[in-house]
Every structure is written in C-alpha cells, then in structure tokens.
Amino acid sequence: MRSKLTYLLILITVVGFSQTSSINDAIKRGRDFLKHIQRTDGAIADTSKTLFETWETVLAATALYETQKDTNEVTFQKAVNFLRRNENADGLICHNRKCKEAYCLETTSQYFLLLIRIGLKEKIISRLEIIKKLQKPSGEWEIGNPDVKEIKDFPSVTAFMLQLFQEAGIKPKYEKETYKWLISKQNKDGSFGSAWEYYDCPLYALWPFMNISAKELIASKKKAENFILKNKQMNGIWNFKTQKGPSMELQTALVLAAMQNNLNDRKTSTLFLLKYQQMNGSWNGGLFPVKSDSYIKHEYVFATSLSLIALALQPGK
C-alpha cells in the first residue's frame, strides 16, 4: 500500500511535468509564429510597420537561439544574415534599414550580446573600442539613434552598454563615472522613470540594469528590486497603465527577463504568459507610445520575443 508521501511525490512530479509540457508547447508555438512572419530578406519584424525592423530582428533572433540553442537553424541564420547586412562601416547597427549608416547603441548592444552568446565574441572586440570612444567623461552614453530627438541619454542606454561590456569581459573607458552617473539618475522609488521614446514604461530601463553585476550597484539594484516587487499585482503581472504603451504581457516579460533567476516566485507570472498567449502563438505587446494620434505601431514582435526568452529562463523547463 503506497504511503501518502509517495502519492504526494507522484502528484508533484505530474504537476511539474504538466507545467514543463505547457511551457515547451508555448515556446514551440511562439517560435512558429516568428518563423511564419519572417520576410524573404531574413528580417523578423512587425509586418505592417518597419520602424523597428532591425531592433525586432535582433530580439527575435535572440529568442530563437535562447529557446533552442541551434545556430544552424535556417530561420535563425537568415535573421543573423539580415543583421550582418545592416552593419555600418564600423560594424554597429541602427534600429532600421533607413538609418543603416548611423547607429543605435541599444540595438547594437543586443546584437553584440547575441554574437557573444553564439560564440563570436572575437568579432566585436574592435567594435567595442569604437563604442568606448563614444562614452562621455561623465560616464554616460547617448543612444545615437537619429530618430530620438528628445532624450538621447535615457539611463537604459548606459545600462545596455554596461551589460554589454560586462558580458564581453571588458571595462568601459570611464567605469567609475558610469556607476556614479547611473546611481545619480535613479529615482527615490528605485526606478529610472520613463520616456515615450523608450516605451514610456519604468520597467524598460530596469531590464538591462538588473542584468549588470557590479558591487558599486548592489544598493541601487536592491532599490530597483524593491520597486519591481512593490508594483507586482496579485495575479503575478506588472501593468503600468498609459494611454498608449506596452501591454501587461510585454511589461511582465520585461520583469522576467530583467530578474532572470533572482525572482523568487516566477510561477504566477509564467502562468500568466501561458494563459495570454494568442491563438497564432504570439503575445500582445500593446503599442509603441509615439506622440501621434494617427500613427499606430504594434509591439507584438517585442512581446513575443521577450516572452519566449522569459519562458526559456524558467527553472526546470
């Protein structure tokens, strides 16, 4: 006769298997969606607006890699080839093809992080020297993106740069100044605020910031963590409501990607993402909060890519 403990262990095993199976199914459906919308030139982007075609392709390619770790997959190779073709003379990239000769440091940082993860770190070492020279003596970087007119040095830019240099194992030119600058920009509530050119959501800058490991930022990261946890809703989601901005799915995925394995309870947030996956395999991303009543830019590629990355980080997947 089996003991109650045996039945309990069987139940835990079955529940764990069921959740893992659900996550794997969601990942497959999400990957299939990204593959389905890939263009013939390799880009994986919003099919109605090309505003962020390069940025979105970087995120989608990263999601494809993180969920399967296969650099030989045809969809992944086509996406990476699209990105390579859109490098400028210095090897940096911009957020879309129209600004190809310029650069966007946030798009470039995510592209370089992908190259590091697929074993091509040596390809970006000389390019990081170029980025070093772009840093200001006061510690910050400006985005470079020619379409950003109002706030060129939003804290997310410098946080993305610090994360990149950390992953590459190289120190920025003004390391101490960078930490001081970021700390000075942090609000009392632990966030860095928000700006419409950067998705108008306080979770956006925290995404790269929480992935920086530095003793100088321990106290600041704790404040940021407290901000994140304080704003978590009972159903495991984050939803800073704006008139036009990212969805609760995208905001929740931002937190899961930011906190990675440091978030004590990922289960409710993960279950939320599983529940709200669309029939076609994508996730609703809401809208990019551009200051125009007539211009509509949907963020489903960003949301789908980040949700897949977040699900891939789920312990025990």
SULCORHU-V910705 format. One record per residue. N is the residue number from 0. PHI is phi in radians with two decimals (NA if undefined). Layout:
n = [N & N]
phi = [PHI & PHI]
//
This chain:
n = [0 & 1 & 2 & 3 & 4 & 5 & 6 & 7 & 8 & 9 & 10 & 11 & 12 & 13 & 14 & 15 & 16 & 17 & 18 & 19 & 20 & 21 & 22 & 23 & 24 & 25 & 26 & 27 & 28 & 29 & 30 & 31 & 32 & 33 & 34 & 35 & 36 & 37 & 38 & 39 & 40 & 41 & 42 & 43 & 44 & 45 & 46 & 47 & 48 & 49 & 50 & 51 & 52 & 53 & 54 & 55 & 56 & 57 & 58 & 59 & 60 & 61 & 62 & 63 & 64 & 65 & 66 & 67 & 68 & 69 & 70 & 71 & 72 & 73 & 74 & 75 & 76 & 77 & 78 & 79 & 80 & 81 & 82 & 83 & 84 & 85 & 86 & 87 & 88 & 89 & 90 & 91 & 92 & 93 & 94 & 95 & 96 & 97 & 98 & 99 & 100 & 101 & 102 & 103 & 104 & 105 & 106 & 107 & 108 & 109 & 110 & 111 & 112 & 113 & 114 & 115 & 116 & 117 & 118 & 119 & 120 & 121 & 122 & 123 & 124 & 125 & 126 & 127 & 128 & 129 & 130 & 131 & 132 & 133 & 134 & 135 & 136 & 137 & 138 & 139 & 140 & 141 & 142 & 143 & 144 & 145 & 146 & 147 & 148 & 149 & 150 & 151 & 152 & 153 & 154 & 155 & 156 & 157 & 158 & 159 & 160 & 161 & 162 & 163 & 164 & 165 & 166 & 167 & 168 & 169 & 170 & 171 & 172 & 173 & 174 & 175 & 176 & 177 & 178 & 179 & 180 & 181 & 182 & 183 & 184 & 185 & 186 & 187 & 188 & 189 & 190 & 191 & 192 & 193 & 194 & 195 & 196 & 197 & 198 & 199 & 200 & 201 & 202 & 203 & 204 & 205 & 206 & 207 & 208 & 209 & 210 & 211 & 212 & 213 & 214 & 215 & 216 & 217 & 218 & 219 & 220 & 221 & 222 & 223 & 224 & 225 & 226 & 227 & 228 & 229 & 230 & 231 & 232 & 233 & 234 & 235 & 236 & 237 & 238 & 239 & 240 & 241 & 242 & 243 & 244 & 245 & 246 & 247 & 248 & 249 & 250 & 251 & 252 & 253 & 254 & 255 & 256 & 257 & 258 & 259 & 260 & 261 & 262 & 263 & 264 & 265 & 266 & 267 & 268 & 269 & 270 & 271 & 272 & 273 & 274 & 275 & 276 & 277 & 278 & 279 & 280 & 281 & 282 & 283 & 284 & 285 & 286 & 287 & 288 & 289 & 290 & 291 & 292 & 293 & 294 & 295 & 296 & 297 & 298 & 299 & 300 & 301 & 302 & 303 & 304 & 305 & 306 & 307 & 308 & 309 & 310 & 311 & 312 & 313 & 314 & 315 & 316]
phi = [NA & -1.29 & -1.38 & -1.05 & -1.10 & -1.12 & -1.09 & -1.12 & -1.12 & -1.14 & -1.10 & -1.07 & -1.12 & -1.13 & -1.09 & -1.08 & -1.12 & -1.09 & -1.16 & -1.06 & -1.09 & -1.13 & -1.13 & -1.09 & -1.15 & -1.11 & -1.10 & -1.05 & -1.14 & -1.16 & -1.12 & -1.06 & -1.12 & -1.09 & -1.10 & -1.12 & -1.61 & -1.10 & -1.40 & -1.13 & -1.45 & 1.79 & -1.19 & -2.11 & -2.62 & -0.87 & -1.30 & -1.87 & -2.37 & -1.74 & -0.94 & -2.11 & -1.03 & -1.35 & -0.98 & -1.20 & -1.16 & -1.04 & -1.12 & -1.15 & -1.09 & -1.10 & -1.10 & -1.08 & -1.23 & -1.13 & -1.63 & -2.50 & 0.99 & -2.14 & -1.37 & -1.62 & -1.07 & -1.05 & -1.06 & -1.10 & -1.06 & -1.12 & -1.16 & -1.15 & -1.12 & -1.06 & -1.13 & -1.09 & -1.20 & -1.83 & -1.26 & -1.50 & -1.06 & -1.62 & 1.50 & -1.64 & -2.26 & -1.87 & -1.39 & -2.65 & -1.16 & -1.13 & -1.88 & -0.94 & -1.33 & -1.63 & -2.74 & -2.21 & -1.16 & -1.23 & -1.12 & -1.08 & -1.08 & -1.19 & -1.13 & -1.15 & -1.07 & -1.12 & -1.08 & -1.10 & -1.20 & -1.71 & 1.51 & -2.03 & -1.06 & -1.09 & -1.23 & -1.90 & -1.02 & -1.17 & -1.25 & -1.16 & -1.14 & -1.17 & -1.15 & -0.97 & -1.22 & -1.46 & -1.27 & -1.45 & -1.01 & -1.37 & 1.97 & -1.66 & -2.02 & -1.77 & -1.15 & 1.48 & -0.92 & -1.16 & -1.49 & -1.52 & -1.87 & -1.61 & -2.20 & -1.53 & -2.07 & -0.99 & -0.92 & -1.04 & -1.06 & -1.18 & -1.13 & -1.06 & -1.15 & -1.10 & -1.06 & -1.09 & -1.09 & -1.08 & -1.12 & -1.44 & 1.29 & -2.19 & -1.55 & -1.20 & -1.11 & -2.05 & -1.10 & -1.07 & -1.13 & -1.13 & -1.07 & -1.09 & -1.13 & -1.08 & -1.06 & -1.19 & -1.60 & -1.35 & -1.34 & -1.06 & -1.37 & 1.76 & -1.63 & -1.94 & 1.31 & -2.59 & -2.60 & -1.11 & -1.25 & -2.18 & 1.26 & 0.90 & -2.53 & -1.13 & -1.33 & -1.11 & -1.19 & -1.27 & -1.00 & -1.29 & -1.04 & -1.24 & -1.73 & -1.72 & -1.91 & -2.75 & -1.06 & -1.16 & -1.90 & -0.99 & -1.14 & -1.16 & -1.20 & -1.15 & -1.09 & -1.15 & -1.09 & -1.08 & -1.09 & -1.08 & -1.18 & -1.11 & -1.70 & -1.35 & -1.50 & -1.02 & -1.54 & 1.45 & -2.06 & -2.14 & -2.70 & -1.40 & -1.38 & -2.29 & -1.08 & -2.58 & -3.03 & -1.14 & -1.30 & -1.16 & -1.14 & -1.16 & -1.10 & -1.17 & -1.13 & -1.02 & -1.16 & -1.09 & -1.29 & -1.27 & -1.45 & 0.83 & -1.57 & -1.58 & -1.53 & -1.02 & -2.06 & -1.67 & -1.06 & -1.13 & -1.19 & -1.13 & -1.08 & -1.09 & -1.08 & -1.11 & -1.18 & -1.76 & -1.18 & -1.26 & -1.02 & -1.47 & 1.73 & -1.60 & -2.14 & -1.16 & -1.88 & 1.33 & -2.20 & -1.33 & -1.41 & -1.12 & -1.39 & -2.72 & -1.34 & -1.73 & -1.57 & -2.09 & -2.20 & -1.43 & -1.98 & -1.24 & -1.24 & -1.03 & -1.12 & -1.15 & -1.09 & -1.23 & -1.13 & -1.11 & -1.09 & -1.10 & -1.17 & -1.17 & -1.45 & -1.08 & -1.01 & 1.41 & -1.03]
//
